[in-house]
Amino acid sequence: MKKRLCLPLWMFLAVTLSGCGGMLTSDEPPEHVYWLEAATLRLGEVPTEGLPKLLLVVETIPGLDTDRILVKGPGARMNYYAGARWPDHLPEVVTATVRLSLESSGRFSRVSSRSQIKGDEWLLELELREFFAVAITADSPPQVHVQLVGHLNCGFGDTAISAKAAEPAEENKLSKIVAAFQSATNNTLISMGEQLETSCFLEKAQSDSHVRRD
């Protein structure tokens, strides 16, 4: 008759977990997720009524639809920083950042990112053409490039939008490179906001003024 080997529960768990320990060990660097904050936009005096609704559409050129933090090296070679990424792919990250920045201006009754325009909504279509660090040498800090190009339709015709910024990283460290991404993004969004203020908002104010006089 065979004898059964009975182990106490704590011994069984210890043996089981120690056997799995090797499966949970990795030589890969830990994954860090970096957040991109929205910019605070000041688009002139906020009217008390008649705020427009805005539909926002953001797309990327090929190669930028990724959640990796990209770096372009010599010879136009695109790579990414190991163990680091954005919270989502860039179209979603940049859409959220632009939408929250426009909401902060107080100049819109609603900013949405649906796929279909409704009624008299304004339409802002943007293409992300640059969102990467540029490394000149392996040892020197890179420069971060951000560029948004598109147009705004607000019922007064199309207005071309083109905003870009380049920000050098203070050091060749990931935290400093991400800080340069944040600074370049802020400057790009501020430039975009200034273009909105001098185009559709100015035309809307003039139109509203003519309506009140009539």
N, C-alpha and C positions, 0 to 999 in steps of 0.2 A: 504494500500500500504506500503510495507516494505521500510525502509530507508537504503541506502547503506552508510557504513562507509568508507570514503576516507581518506587515510593517505598520507601525503607528502612523497616523495621518500626517503628523509634522515631518516625519522622516520621508514619507512618500512625496510630499510637496517639495522638500529640500532637494531630493534627488531629481525630480522632474524639472524644477526651475534651473538647477545647475546644468542639466543637460541641454536646456534651451538657451543658456547664456551665450554660447557661441553664435547662435543664429541672430541675436540682437546686437552683436558687435559689428561695427563698420569702420572702415578706414576713411570713408568719405567725410569731408568737413560738415559741420552742422549747418542745417538750412536756416537762413535768416530771411525774414519777410520784412520789407521796408515799405513804409506808408508815405504817401504823397499828399501833403496838405493843400487845400484850396486856398486861393489868393483872395484877399478882400479888395473888391473893386469899388471905386468911387466914380460913378458915371454922372456927375453933375447933380443938380437939385432934383430930388424925387418929387414928382407931381402927386397931388392928393387924390387924383382920380384918372381913369382912362389908361391904366397900366396894361401894356400889351402882353399877350401870351406868346411864348417862344418854344418852338420845336427845335431840338438840337440833334444833329447827326454828325458823328465823328467816325471816320474811317482811317486806315493806315495804308501806306504803300507796302508792297511785298517786302518781307524781311523783318518788319516791326511788329507783326501780330504774334507776340510772345510775352510771357511773364518774366523772362530773363532780363537782367540788367546788362545791356549790350555795350560793347566797346569795339570800336573800329580801329584796326591797327594799320601798319604800313601795307601798301599793296591792295588797299580796299578790302582787306580781310576782316570779316565780322566774327566776333567771338563774344563770350559772356563771362561775367565774374562767377566763379564757382561758389556754390553754397549760398547764393543770394538771389532773391527774386522780388518782384512786385506782388501785391495781393491777388492780382488777376492779370489777364492779358491786357496789353496796352490799350486797345480800343475801349475796353470797359473802364480801365483806370483813368484814362484821359477824359472820357465822357463824364464820369463822376466828378472829376476835378474841375472841368470847365463848367458843368451844371451848377455845382455848389458855389463856384466863384461868381457866376452870373446872378444866382439867387442872392448872394450877399450884397449886391449893388442896390437892391430894393427897387429896381426899375422895371421889373416884370411881375405880373400877377401870378405867373406860373412858368416854370422852365421844365420841360419834359423831354424824354428821349425815346418816345414811341416811334414807330416806323411809318406812320401816316399822318399827314397834316390835316387839321380840322379847321373849318371856318376861316376866320381872319387872323389866324396865328402867323407870327413871323417865323421864318425858317432860316436857321443858321447851319450851313453845311461846311464842315471842316475836314481837311485831310492832314494827318500827322505825317510829315515828311522827314523829320529828324527827331530822334529821341535816343541819343547814344553818347557815350564818352568817346573822345578821339585821343588815342595814345600816340605821341610822337616817338618817344623812346620807352624802353621797359622800365627805366628808373624814374623818369620825370612824371609829375602829376598830370593827368589828362585834362582836357577841356571838354565840357559837356555842351552839346548842341541840341536845341529844341526849336522846332519850326512847325507852325500851323498855317495852312493856306486854305482859303475857301471863299465863300460869299454869303451875304445876308440879304434875304428878300423880306422887305417889310411893307410891301404894298406901294412903295414909291420907286420900284425898280430894284435891280441887283446892285449891291455894293461889294466890291472886292475887298477881301480881308487877307492880309499877309503880315504875320508876326513871327519874329524869331529872336533868339538870344543865344549867346555863348558865354559860359561861365567857367573859369579855371578852378579846378579843385585846389584847396590849400595844400593838401598832402596827398601822396599816393596811397591813401588808406580808404577802405570801402565807405566808412562813415563820412569822410570828407567828400568823397565822390558823390554819395547820395545827397549830401547837403548842397553840392553844386547843381545836381538835378533839380532840387527844390528851388534854388535861386533862379536858375534859368527858366523853369516853368513859371514862376511868379512874374518875372520880367516879360515873358511872352504873353501871359494872360493880361497883364496891365497894358501892354501895347495893343492887344486886341480890343480891350475895353475902350481905350482912347479912340480907336477907329470907329467903334460903334457909336460913341458919344458925338463925334463930329459928322456922322452920316445920318443914319435913320432917326436918331433921337432929335437931332437938330431939325430935320425935315418934318418930323411929327409935331414938334413944338410950333413950327411955322404954320403947319396945316391947322392945328387946333386953334391958333391965334386967329386965322382967317375965318374959321367957323364961328368963333365967339363974336367977331365983329359983324358978321352977316346976321 
